[in-house]
């Protein structure tokens, strides 16, 4: 049986910045993988990229219908970028029953907000 689901999330970058200022590296390591942290730290201002990845994980959790914490954690998936900067999702938690090829993502950030849109095709 074919199933298609969507998930979208918008994040206030100022809120992410405030969490980072309050908790520092501990915050980053709670919500991002090492690879994602490395990518974000290459940016002049890493907070828009951190916020976009935060939104991406929320959007995936909505697409699979679990929300964060009910079988899905911050490190169940990671956002990776190809050589041209195009984002995709890598599934790290195989217990989710989905693969990298089941997910498509679009990320954007402008001004104070970052947004992620995820399409899940099963």
C-alpha positions as CSV (number, residue, x, y, z in Angstrom):
1,X,0.0,0.0,0.0
2,X,1.3,3.4,-1.0
3,X,1.4,6.2,1.6
4,X,2.4,9.8,1.3
5,X,2.7,12.1,4.3
6,X,4.0,15.7,4.8
7,X,5.5,17.6,7.7
8,X,6.3,21.2,8.0
9,X,7.9,23.3,10.8
10,X,8.9,26.9,11.3
11,X,11.4,28.0,13.9
12,X,12.2,31.4,15.3
13,X,16.0,31.6,14.9
14,X,16.2,34.0,17.9
15,X,14.8,31.2,20.1
16,X,17.5,28.8,18.9
17,X,20.1,31.5,19.5
18,X,18.8,32.0,23.0
19,X,19.0,28.3,23.7
20,X,22.6,28.2,22.4
21,X,23.5,31.2,24.6
22,X,22.0,29.6,27.6
23,X,23.2,26.0,27.1
24,X,26.1,26.3,24.7
25,X,27.6,23.1,23.1
26,X,25.3,21.0,25.3
27,X,22.3,22.3,23.3
28,X,24.0,21.6,20.0
29,X,24.9,18.0,21.0
30,X,21.4,17.4,22.2
31,X,19.6,18.2,18.9
32,X,22.3,17.7,16.2
33,X,24.7,15.0,15.1
34,X,28.4,15.6,15.0
35,X,28.2,15.9,11.2
36,X,25.5,18.5,11.4
37,X,27.4,20.5,14.1
38,X,30.5,20.5,11.8
39,X,28.4,21.8,8.9
40,X,26.8,24.5,10.9
41,X,30.1,25.7,12.4
42,X,31.5,26.4,8.9
43,X,28.9,29.2,8.5
44,X,29.7,32.8,9.5
45,X,26.5,32.7,11.6
46,X,25.6,29.1,12.4
47,X,22.2,29.8,14.0
48,X,20.1,29.9,10.8
49,X,21.5,26.5,9.8
50,X,21.0,25.1,13.3
51,X,17.4,26.4,13.3
52,X,16.8,24.9,9.9
53,X,18.0,21.5,11.1
54,X,15.9,21.8,14.2
55,X,12.9,22.5,12.0
56,X,13.8,19.6,9.7
57,X,13.7,17.1,12.6
58,X,10.4,18.5,13.8
59,X,9.0,18.2,10.3
60,X,10.1,14.6,9.9
61,X,8.5,13.7,13.2
62,X,5.3,15.2,12.0
63,X,5.5,13.4,8.6
64,X,5.9,10.0,10.4
65,X,3.2,10.9,12.9
66,X,5.2,10.4,16.1
67,X,6.3,13.8,17.2
68,X,9.6,14.2,19.1
69,X,10.1,11.6,21.9
70,X,7.5,8.9,20.9
71,X,9.9,6.6,19.0
72,X,11.6,9.5,17.3
73,X,14.6,11.4,18.7
74,X,16.6,14.4,17.6
75,X,19.3,12.0,16.3
76,X,16.9,9.6,14.5
77,X,17.8,11.5,11.2
78,X,20.4,14.0,10.1
79,X,20.4,16.6,7.4
80,X,23.3,16.2,5.0
81,X,24.2,18.5,2.1
82,X,25.6,17.5,-1.3
83,X,28.5,19.4,-2.9
84,X,26.1,22.0,-4.3
85,X,24.5,22.6,-0.8
86,X,21.3,20.7,-1.6
87,X,19.9,19.1,1.6
88,X,18.7,15.6,2.0
89,X,17.9,13.4,5.0
90,X,19.8,10.4,6.3
91,X,17.9,8.0,8.5
92,X,20.0,6.9,11.4
93,X,17.4,5.0,13.4
94,X,16.4,2.0,11.2
95,X,13.6,1.1,13.8
96,X,11.6,3.9,12.2
97,X,10.9,1.6,9.3
98,X,11.8,4.2,6.7
99,X,14.9,4.7,4.5
100,X,16.8,7.7,3.1
101,X,15.0,7.3,-0.2
102,X,11.6,7.6,1.5
103,X,12.2,11.3,2.5
104,X,12.5,14.5,0.6
105,X,13.2,17.9,2.2
106,X,13.3,21.6,1.5
107,X,14.9,24.0,3.9
108,X,14.9,27.8,3.9
109,X,15.8,30.6,6.3
110,X,15.3,34.4,6.1
111,X,15.3,37.1,8.7
112,X,14.2,35.6,12.0
113,X,12.8,32.4,10.7
114,X,13.8,29.0,9.4
115,X,11.4,26.6,7.8
116,X,11.5,22.9,6.8
117,X,9.1,21.0,4.6
118,X,9.4,17.2,4.5
119,X,7.7,14.7,2.1
120,X,7.5,11.1,3.2
121,X,6.8,8.5,0.4
122,X,6.2,4.9,1.5
